[in-house]
Amino acid sequence: MSKSTLPTPAEIAGRAGEILAAIIADEEFGAFEAATLEYSSDWQCFTGFPVIERWNLDLDKAPLFTEGLRALALKAAVLDLTGDERLAEIPVAVPVDEMTHAMIAQPQLFARITARTGVSVIHQTDQEHTDYTDGDFTRRAYRLAWGEPPARYWLVKEEVDRRVQILTARYASIGMDRAGREHDIDFAAA
C-alpha cells in the first residue's frame, strides 16, 4: 500500500503495539537485546546520549533500549500503513535516535527478527528527523500506544539544542572542538 498522508496517531499506535509485541516475542529477541546493550562500549556520540541530564550508561541503557524499540515500532507502523519510507521517518528525540543506531548495528539478528515477524524497520540517517517536539505526531501516537513518553529521554529539539551548546562549551574547555568531532591532542608529545 502506498499513501501520501500519515494515518491517524491512533492507527499508528495500534499497529506499533502489534509490531513491538511481535519483535519482543521473537525467539532471538533476548540475543538482540543483549548484543545491543553490549555495544555500549562503542557508543561514542558526544551530542546524542550526553544530552541526557546526569547521563549514566549503566543506568540509562536499558530504559533507552525500550524507547528505541518503541521509536522503531512507530516508524515501522507508518511504513507498514503507508508504504512510504519518507513519511515513516517521523520525528524522534535525539537520545532515542542514538539508541536506534545501536540496534541497527546488530544487522544479522535484527534482520532475522524482522523477517520472521514480517516487519520492515526503517532508519536512514539522511532522512531521519530529530526535531521531535511536544504535541507532534510522534508524541501523540506514542501516548496512545504506551502512555506519556519518559521526559528524560524524549527531549524536545529546543532543549536538545540548548544542552548541545552547554556540552560544546564544556568539550571546548578541554580541547575537544566541534562538539567532540575534533581535537588537537599530540599523542606522541603526551
C-alpha positions in Angstrom: 0.0 0.0 0.0 1.2 3.5 -0.7 -0.5 6.6 0.5 1.0 10.0 0.7 -0.5 11.1 4.1 0.1 9.9 7.6 -2.6 7.7 9.1 -4.0 8.9 12.4 -2.0 8.7 15.6 -4.5 6.1 16.8 -3.9 3.9 13.7 -0.1 4.1 14.1 -0.3 3.4 17.9 -2.4 0.3 17.3 -0.1 -1.1 14.6 3.1 -0.1 16.6 1.9 -2.0 19.6 1.4 -5.1 17.4 4.8 -4.7 15.9 6.6 -4.2 19.2 4.8 -7.3 20.7 5.9 -9.4 17.7 9.5 -8.3 18.0 9.7 -8.9 21.7 8.1 -12.4 21.3 10.7 -13.4 18.7 13.0 -16.3 19.7 16.1 -14.2 19.2 14.9 -11.1 20.9 17.0 -11.8 24.1 20.1 -12.2 22.0 19.3 -9.0 20.1 18.8 -7.1 23.3 22.0 -8.4 24.9 24.0 -7.6 21.7 22.6 -4.1 21.6 23.3 -3.4 25.2 26.8 -4.9 24.9 27.5 -2.5 22.1 27.7 0.2 24.8 31.5 0.2 24.8 31.3 1.6 21.2 28.8 4.4 22.0 31.0 7.4 21.1 28.5 10.1 20.3 29.2 13.4 22.1 25.9 15.0 21.4 23.3 12.2 21.5 23.3 10.3 24.8 25.2 13.1 26.7 22.2 15.5 26.3 20.5 13.4 29.0 20.9 15.0 32.3 23.4 13.2 34.5 23.8 10.5 31.8 24.9 7.2 33.1 25.4 4.3 30.7 24.8 1.6 33.2 21.5 3.1 34.5 20.2 4.5 31.2 20.9 1.9 28.6 18.0 -0.5 29.4 15.3 2.2 29.5 16.8 3.7 26.3 16.6 0.3 24.7 12.9 0.2 25.4 12.5 3.7 24.0 14.5 2.9 20.9 12.3 -0.2 20.3 9.2 1.9 20.6 10.5 4.5 18.2 11.4 1.9 15.6 7.9 0.3 16.1 6.2 3.7 15.5 8.3 4.2 12.3 7.6 0.6 11.2 3.9 1.2 11.7 3.9 4.3 9.5 5.9 2.4 6.8 3.5 -0.6 7.1 0.4 1.5 6.8 1.6 3.9 4.1 4.4 2.1 2.1 6.2 5.5 2.2 9.8 5.5 3.6 9.9 9.3 3.8 6.7 9.5 5.8 8.0 6.7 8.1 10.9 8.9 9.2 8.8 10.6 11.9 10.5 12.9 14.4 12.3 11.1 17.2 14.2 12.6 20.2 18.0 12.7 19.8 18.9 10.2 22.7 16.3 7.8 21.5 17.6 8.0 17.9 21.1 7.3 19.1 19.8 4.1 20.7 18.2 3.0 17.4 21.7 3.3 15.9 23.0 0.8 18.4 20.1 -1.5 17.5 20.7 -1.4 13.8 24.3 -2.1 14.4 23.1 -5.7 15.0 22.1 -6.3 11.4 22.0 -10.1 11.2 20.0 -10.5 14.4 17.6 -7.7 13.6 17.2 -8.8 10.0 16.2 -12.3 11.1 13.8 -11.0 13.7 12.1 -8.6 11.3 11.9 -11.3 8.6 10.2 -13.7 10.9 7.8 -11.0 12.2 7.1 -9.6 8.7 8.1 -6.1 9.8 10.1 -3.6 7.8 12.1 -1.4 10.1 13.0 2.0 8.6 16.0 4.1 9.6 18.0 6.1 7.2 20.3 8.8 8.6 19.9 11.2 5.7 16.1 11.1 6.0 15.8 11.0 9.8 14.1 13.8 11.8 15.4 14.6 15.3 13.2 17.6 15.5 10.8 15.9 18.0 8.5 18.5 19.7 5.8 18.5 22.4 2.5 17.6 20.8 3.8 16.5 17.4 2.6 13.4 15.6 5.2 11.1 17.2 4.3 12.2 20.7 0.5 11.8 20.1 1.0 8.3 18.6 3.4 7.3 21.4 0.9 8.4 24.1 -1.9 6.4 22.6 0.4 3.3 22.4 2.3 3.4 25.7 1.3 6.5 27.7 3.5 9.5 28.3 7.0 9.2 26.8 9.7 9.5 29.5 10.8 13.1 29.5 14.3 12.1 30.5 14.8 10.5 27.0 12.2 12.2 24.8 13.8 15.6 24.9 12.3 18.2 22.6 14.5 19.7 19.9 14.9 23.1 21.6 16.1 21.6 24.8 18.5 19.3 23.0 19.9 22.3 21.1 20.3 24.2 24.4 22.1 21.2 26.0 24.3 20.7 23.0 25.5 24.3 23.4 26.4 23.6 27.0 28.2 20.4 26.0 30.1 22.1 23.2 31.4 24.7 25.5 32.5 22.1 28.1 34.2 20.0 25.4 36.0 23.1 24.1 37.3 23.8 27.6 39.3 20.5 27.4 40.4 20.9 23.8 37.6 19.0 22.2 36.3 21.2 19.4 33.2 21.0 17.2 31.3 19.2 20.0 33.9 16.4 20.2 34.4 16.0 16.5 38.0 17.2 16.5 40.9 17.9 18.9 44.5 18.9 18.7 46.0 16.4 21.0 49.5 15.3 20.0 49.7 11.8 21.4 53.4 11.5 20.8 54.1 14.5 22.9 51.9 13.4 25.8 
